[in-house]
């Protein structure tokens, strides 16, 4: 005879309701737009931006946060009394704060002191709390400590990002890209370009390409002060750095478990001045601001386009607009801050202006 445990029954009912709320939120959201850039310099190469800034929380990380909550709920790690803790430079924390509020849960983001103030404001807007550490490499241990002290759940995006998203399904970012490209001049992209933060979306795209047997190749672009490119080159999992990336949301001072090098066909390091210079140039093309990780992505895509054109190749390249630039008005769009923290971006801007024809 099966014993009925009232607390377990109540918790299962709460979990089912929580999942329903998250799925309802997903059904209310339209897919993100695919923007084709008008760059007359490249006659036989089309470049697209998958605009992830239009999610309810304004960034690519909205997809990851949704997946992490569903993963935690279905694994029995999250219940109606669970405090959620995450280590994040901002965008993931904003998105997780949104879903925590949706479910009525307390949320604490462990963030470096250098995180853009507008990101902190958005975390708090969704009811989250910001817990500061001095350096980016301190976020992991502090998150684990808080989770233990509060009997909470540490989401740990850097471990679970690559396994929380179903890369075979019909509702991930990779499937969306290929569906939206169906009626374009070159419907199967020659390349998709992606910068790793956790590595989760990179893994999803790379696995999906192989699973569906596409001829598309995947290029990863890494900012300065990140170990990912060196790890891709050497396979050394012990690599660490004492300082973090100046391009918020991407690059890491250690090798993260969710970074899967086997899905990558090519990898490049992009200079910070090129990343930031590219978003200033991009504003003249699309009429709005984007975050610096978009600059890293797009500079890599433009470099590929140059290579393809030089080799007489035709095709399309898709990369990501990760988040909007309004979060960075006091950093990447403050010329004094850029001068003091990034350096001279004018050379990059002048170089890119020729692509507009």
QUIBELGI-V860771 format. One record per residue. N is the residue number from 1. RES is the residue in one letter. SS is DSSP state (H for helix, E for strand, - for the rest). PSI is psi in whole degrees, 0 to 359 (NA if undefined). NEAR is the number of other ideal C-beta (glycine too) atoms within 8 Angstrom. Layout:
# QUIBELGI-V860771
n=N res=RES ss=SS psi=PSI near=NEAR
n=N res=RES ss=SS psi=PSI near=NEAR
This chain:
# QUIBELGI-V860771
n=1 res=X ss=- psi=130 near=2
n=2 res=X ss=- psi=132 near=3
n=3 res=X ss=- psi=136 near=4
n=4 res=X ss=- psi=124 near=5
n=5 res=X ss=- psi=107 near=6
n=6 res=X ss=H psi=320 near=6
n=7 res=X ss=H psi=318 near=6
n=8 res=X ss=H psi=319 near=7
n=9 res=X ss=H psi=314 near=9
n=10 res=X ss=H psi=318 near=8
n=11 res=X ss=H psi=319 near=10
n=12 res=X ss=H psi=322 near=8
n=13 res=X ss=H psi=319 near=8
n=14 res=X ss=H psi=317 near=10
n=15 res=X ss=H psi=315 near=12
n=16 res=X ss=H psi=318 near=8
n=17 res=X ss=H psi=322 near=8
n=18 res=X ss=H psi=316 near=13
n=19 res=X ss=H psi=320 near=11
n=20 res=X ss=H psi=318 near=8
n=21 res=X ss=H psi=317 near=10
n=22 res=X ss=H psi=317 near=15
n=23 res=X ss=H psi=324 near=8
n=24 res=X ss=H psi=318 near=8
n=25 res=X ss=H psi=319 near=12
n=26 res=X ss=H psi=318 near=9
n=27 res=X ss=H psi=335 near=6
n=28 res=X ss=- psi=349 near=5
n=29 res=X ss=- psi=130 near=8
n=30 res=X ss=- psi=162 near=3
n=31 res=X ss=- psi=157 near=6
n=32 res=X ss=- psi=151 near=10
n=33 res=X ss=- psi=152 near=7
n=34 res=X ss=E psi=113 near=12
n=35 res=X ss=E psi=126 near=10
n=36 res=X ss=E psi=125 near=8
n=37 res=X ss=- psi=136 near=9
n=38 res=X ss=- psi=91 near=6
n=39 res=X ss=- psi=96 near=10
n=40 res=X ss=- psi=344 near=8
n=41 res=X ss=- psi=325 near=8
n=42 res=X ss=- psi=97 near=11
n=43 res=X ss=- psi=322 near=6
n=44 res=X ss=- psi=22 near=7
n=45 res=X ss=E psi=123 near=13
n=46 res=X ss=E psi=135 near=11
n=47 res=X ss=E psi=133 near=16
n=48 res=X ss=E psi=148 near=15
n=49 res=X ss=E psi=121 near=14
n=50 res=X ss=E psi=109 near=16
n=51 res=X ss=E psi=91 near=10
n=52 res=X ss=H psi=358 near=15
n=53 res=X ss=H psi=349 near=12
n=54 res=X ss=H psi=2 near=7
n=55 res=X ss=- psi=159 near=13
n=56 res=X ss=- psi=327 near=7
n=57 res=X ss=- psi=10 near=13
n=58 res=X ss=- psi=12 near=13
n=59 res=X ss=E psi=168 near=16
n=60 res=X ss=- psi=330 near=13
n=61 res=X ss=H psi=350 near=13
n=62 res=X ss=H psi=319 near=14
n=63 res=X ss=H psi=314 near=13
n=64 res=X ss=H psi=315 near=17
n=65 res=X ss=H psi=317 near=14
n=66 res=X ss=H psi=313 near=13
n=67 res=X ss=H psi=319 near=11
n=68 res=X ss=H psi=321 near=14
n=69 res=X ss=H psi=315 near=14
n=70 res=X ss=H psi=320 near=11
n=71 res=X ss=H psi=315 near=11
n=72 res=X ss=H psi=320 near=11
n=73 res=X ss=H psi=314 near=13
n=74 res=X ss=H psi=340 near=8
n=75 res=X ss=- psi=357 near=6
n=76 res=X ss=- psi=18 near=6
n=77 res=X ss=- psi=341 near=7
n=78 res=X ss=- psi=128 near=12
n=79 res=X ss=- psi=187 near=8
n=80 res=X ss=- psi=348 near=8
n=81 res=X ss=- psi=6 near=3
n=82 res=X ss=- psi=130 near=10
n=83 res=X ss=- psi=130 near=12
n=84 res=X ss=E psi=130 near=14
n=85 res=X ss=E psi=137 near=16
n=86 res=X ss=E psi=143 near=16
n=87 res=X ss=E psi=124 near=14
n=88 res=X ss=- psi=150 near=13
n=89 res=X ss=- psi=0 near=14
n=90 res=X ss=- psi=300 near=17
n=91 res=X ss=H psi=316 near=17
n=92 res=X ss=H psi=320 near=15
n=93 res=X ss=H psi=320 near=17
n=94 res=X ss=H psi=313 near=17
n=95 res=X ss=H psi=320 near=16
n=96 res=X ss=H psi=326 near=18
n=97 res=X ss=H psi=321 near=16
n=98 res=X ss=H psi=311 near=13
n=99 res=X ss=H psi=328 near=13
n=100 res=X ss=H psi=318 near=14
n=101 res=X ss=H psi=321 near=12
n=102 res=X ss=H psi=325 near=9
n=103 res=X ss=H psi=359 near=10
n=104 res=X ss=- psi=33 near=5
n=105 res=X ss=- psi=149 near=11
n=106 res=X ss=- psi=139 near=8
n=107 res=X ss=E psi=133 near=17
n=108 res=X ss=E psi=125 near=15
n=109 res=X ss=E psi=127 near=17
n=110 res=X ss=E psi=112 near=14
n=111 res=X ss=E psi=150 near=18
n=112 res=X ss=E psi=152 near=13
n=113 res=X ss=- psi=332 near=7
n=114 res=X ss=- psi=357 near=5
n=115 res=X ss=- psi=138 near=12
n=116 res=X ss=- psi=135 near=11
n=117 res=X ss=H psi=327 near=7
n=118 res=X ss=H psi=329 near=11
n=119 res=X ss=H psi=319 near=16
n=120 res=X ss=H psi=319 near=12
n=121 res=X ss=H psi=320 near=8
n=122 res=X ss=H psi=324 near=14
n=123 res=X ss=H psi=314 near=16
n=124 res=X ss=H psi=328 near=10
n=125 res=X ss=H psi=322 near=7
n=126 res=X ss=- psi=11 near=13
n=127 res=X ss=- psi=4 near=8
n=128 res=X ss=- psi=166 near=15
n=129 res=X ss=E psi=145 near=9
n=130 res=X ss=E psi=126 near=12
n=131 res=X ss=E psi=113 near=10
n=132 res=X ss=E psi=144 near=8
n=133 res=X ss=E psi=160 near=12
n=134 res=X ss=- psi=317 near=6
n=135 res=X ss=- psi=153 near=8
n=136 res=X ss=H psi=333 near=12
n=137 res=X ss=H psi=358 near=11
n=138 res=X ss=H psi=354 near=10
n=139 res=X ss=H psi=329 near=13
n=140 res=X ss=H psi=304 near=9
n=141 res=X ss=H psi=322 near=7
n=142 res=X ss=H psi=324 near=12
n=143 res=X ss=H psi=317 near=14
n=144 res=X ss=H psi=321 near=9
n=145 res=X ss=H psi=314 near=8
n=146 res=X ss=H psi=317 near=14
n=147 res=X ss=H psi=319 near=13
n=148 res=X ss=H psi=316 near=7
n=149 res=X ss=H psi=326 near=6
n=150 res=X ss=- psi=4 near=9
n=151 res=X ss=- psi=43 near=6
n=152 res=X ss=- psi=192 near=12
n=153 res=X ss=E psi=121 near=11
n=154 res=X ss=E psi=111 near=11
n=155 res=X ss=- psi=319 near=11
n=156 res=X ss=- psi=66 near=9
n=157 res=X ss=H psi=330 near=15
n=158 res=X ss=H psi=338 near=13
n=159 res=X ss=H psi=316 near=8
n=160 res=X ss=H psi=355 near=13
n=161 res=X ss=H psi=318 near=17
n=162 res=X ss=H psi=342 near=14
n=163 res=X ss=H psi=348 near=7
n=164 res=X ss=H psi=334 near=11
n=165 res=X ss=- psi=133 near=13
n=166 res=X ss=- psi=103 near=5
n=167 res=X ss=- psi=350 near=11
n=168 res=X ss=- psi=350 near=6
n=169 res=X ss=- psi=176 near=7
n=170 res=X ss=- psi=15 near=4
n=171 res=X ss=- psi=23 near=6
n=172 res=X ss=- psi=174 near=13
n=173 res=X ss=H psi=325 near=12
n=174 res=X ss=H psi=313 near=13
n=175 res=X ss=H psi=320 near=11
n=176 res=X ss=H psi=316 near=12
n=177 res=X ss=H psi=310 near=14
n=178 res=X ss=H psi=325 near=12
n=179 res=X ss=H psi=318 near=7
n=180 res=X ss=H psi=338 near=9
n=181 res=X ss=- psi=355 near=14
n=182 res=X ss=- psi=324 near=7
n=183 res=X ss=- psi=16 near=4
n=184 res=X ss=- psi=168 near=10
n=185 res=X ss=- psi=318 near=5
n=186 res=X ss=- psi=86 near=10
n=187 res=X ss=- psi=328 near=8
n=188 res=X ss=- psi=112 near=10
n=189 res=X ss=- psi=140 near=14
n=190 res=X ss=- psi=321 near=11
n=191 res=X ss=E psi=147 near=13
n=192 res=X ss=E psi=136 near=15
n=193 res=X ss=E psi=132 near=17
n=194 res=X ss=E psi=136 near=14
n=195 res=X ss=- psi=132 near=17
n=196 res=X ss=- psi=135 near=15
n=197 res=X ss=- psi=289 near=11
n=198 res=X ss=- psi=325 near=14
n=199 res=X ss=- psi=354 near=15
n=200 res=X ss=H psi=311 near=14
n=201 res=X ss=H psi=326 near=16
n=202 res=X ss=H psi=316 near=15
n=203 res=X ss=H psi=318 near=15
n=204 res=X ss=H psi=312 near=14
n=205 res=X ss=H psi=313 near=15
n=206 res=X ss=H psi=318 near=13
n=207 res=X ss=H psi=318 near=13
n=208 res=X ss=H psi=317 near=13
n=209 res=X ss=H psi=314 near=14
n=210 res=X ss=H psi=320 near=9
n=211 res=X ss=H psi=321 near=8
n=212 res=X ss=- psi=2 near=7
n=213 res=X ss=- psi=39 near=4
n=214 res=X ss=- psi=155 near=8
n=215 res=X ss=- psi=0 near=4
n=216 res=X ss=- psi=141 near=10
n=217 res=X ss=E psi=156 near=10
n=218 res=X ss=E psi=123 near=16
n=219 res=X ss=E psi=130 near=15
n=220 res=X ss=E psi=138 near=16
n=221 res=X ss=E psi=129 near=15
n=222 res=X ss=E psi=141 near=15
n=223 res=X ss=E psi=174 near=17
n=224 res=X ss=- psi=161 near=11
n=225 res=X ss=- psi=48 near=10
n=226 res=X ss=- psi=146 near=14
n=227 res=X ss=- psi=352 near=12
n=228 res=X ss=H psi=314 near=15
n=229 res=X ss=H psi=318 near=12
n=230 res=X ss=H psi=323 near=9
n=231 res=X ss=H psi=318 near=14
n=232 res=X ss=H psi=322 near=10
n=233 res=X ss=H psi=322 near=7
n=234 res=X ss=H psi=335 near=7
n=235 res=X ss=- psi=14 near=6
n=236 res=X ss=- psi=106 near=8
n=237 res=X ss=- psi=350 near=6
n=238 res=X ss=- psi=0 near=5
n=239 res=X ss=- psi=135 near=11
n=240 res=X ss=E psi=160 near=8
n=241 res=X ss=- psi=153 near=11
n=242 res=X ss=- psi=345 near=5
n=243 res=X ss=- psi=155 near=7
n=244 res=X ss=- psi=171 near=14
n=245 res=X ss=- psi=145 near=13
n=246 res=X ss=- psi=357 near=10
n=247 res=X ss=- psi=101 near=16
n=248 res=X ss=- psi=137 near=16
n=249 res=X ss=- psi=343 near=13
n=250 res=X ss=- psi=164 near=14
n=251 res=X ss=- psi=142 near=14
n=252 res=X ss=- psi=152 near=14
n=253 res=X ss=- psi=0 near=13
n=254 res=X ss=E psi=165 near=9
n=255 res=X ss=- psi=118 near=11
n=256 res=X ss=- psi=146 near=11
n=257 res=X ss=- psi=333 near=6
n=258 res=X ss=- psi=358 near=15
n=259 res=X ss=- psi=114 near=15
n=260 res=X ss=- psi=98 near=12
n=261 res=X ss=H psi=336 near=8
n=262 res=X ss=H psi=344 near=5
n=263 res=X ss=H psi=356 near=12
n=264 res=X ss=- psi=138 near=13
n=265 res=X ss=- psi=333 near=5
n=266 res=X ss=E psi=148 near=8
n=267 res=X ss=E psi=142 near=12
n=268 res=X ss=E psi=150 near=11
n=269 res=X ss=E psi=131 near=10
n=270 res=X ss=E psi=128 near=13
n=271 res=X ss=- psi=145 near=7
n=272 res=X ss=H psi=322 near=13
n=273 res=X ss=H psi=329 near=12
n=274 res=X ss=H psi=321 near=12
n=275 res=X ss=H psi=311 near=16
n=276 res=X ss=H psi=321 near=16
n=277 res=X ss=H psi=324 near=15
n=278 res=X ss=H psi=322 near=16
n=279 res=X ss=H psi=331 near=17
n=280 res=X ss=H psi=321 near=11
n=281 res=X ss=H psi=318 near=12
n=282 res=X ss=H psi=325 near=12
n=283 res=X ss=H psi=329 near=12
n=284 res=X ss=H psi=345 near=7
n=285 res=X ss=H psi=315 near=10
n=286 res=X ss=H psi=354 near=8
n=287 res=X ss=- psi=16 near=4
n=288 res=X ss=- psi=166 near=7
n=289 res=X ss=- psi=150 near=9
n=290 res=X ss=E psi=160 near=14
n=291 res=X ss=- psi=164 near=17
n=292 res=X ss=H psi=333 near=13
n=293 res=X ss=H psi=331 near=16
n=294 res=X ss=H psi=322 near=16
n=295 res=X ss=H psi=321 near=17
n=296 res=X ss=H psi=312 near=18
n=297 res=X ss=H psi=310 near=16
n=298 res=X ss=H psi=323 near=15
n=299 res=X ss=H psi=319 near=14
n=300 res=X ss=H psi=318 near=15
n=301 res=X ss=H psi=319 near=14
n=302 res=X ss=H psi=325 near=12
n=303 res=X ss=H psi=318 near=9
n=304 res=X ss=H psi=317 near=12
n=305 res=X ss=H psi=320 near=12
n=306 res=X ss=H psi=314 near=8
n=307 res=X ss=H psi=316 near=8
n=308 res=X ss=H psi=317 near=13
n=309 res=X ss=H psi=320 near=12
n=310 res=X ss=H psi=330 near=6
n=311 res=X ss=- psi=5 near=6
n=312 res=X ss=- psi=23 near=4
n=313 res=X ss=- psi=153 near=9
n=314 res=X ss=- psi=156 near=6
n=315 res=X ss=E psi=191 near=12
n=316 res=X ss=E psi=153 near=15
n=317 res=X ss=E psi=132 near=17
n=318 res=X ss=E psi=133 near=15
n=319 res=X ss=E psi=184 near=15
n=320 res=X ss=E psi=137 near=13
n=321 res=X ss=E psi=103 near=13
n=322 res=X ss=- psi=318 near=16
n=323 res=X ss=E psi=167 near=17
n=324 res=X ss=E psi=162 near=11
n=325 res=X ss=H psi=352 near=14
n=326 res=X ss=H psi=339 near=7
n=327 res=X ss=H psi=347 near=13
n=328 res=X ss=H psi=26 near=14
n=329 res=X ss=- psi=332 near=9
n=330 res=X ss=- psi=1 near=9
n=331 res=X ss=- psi=273 near=11
n=332 res=X ss=- psi=339 near=12
n=333 res=X ss=- psi=12 near=10
n=334 res=X ss=- psi=110 near=9
n=335 res=X ss=H psi=329 near=6
n=336 res=X ss=H psi=317 near=6
n=337 res=X ss=H psi=316 near=11
n=338 res=X ss=H psi=315 near=13
n=339 res=X ss=H psi=319 near=9
n=340 res=X ss=H psi=335 near=5
n=341 res=X ss=H psi=334 near=7
n=342 res=X ss=- psi=315 near=11
n=343 res=X ss=- psi=200 near=7
n=344 res=X ss=- psi=117 near=6
n=345 res=X ss=- psi=359 near=12
n=346 res=X ss=H psi=324 near=7
n=347 res=X ss=H psi=318 near=9
n=348 res=X ss=H psi=313 near=14
n=349 res=X ss=H psi=314 near=11
n=350 res=X ss=H psi=322 near=7
n=351 res=X ss=H psi=319 near=7
n=352 res=X ss=H psi=336 near=11
n=353 res=X ss=H psi=334 near=9
n=354 res=X ss=H psi=340 near=7
n=355 res=X ss=H psi=342 near=10
n=356 res=X ss=H psi=354 near=10
n=357 res=X ss=- psi=NA near=6
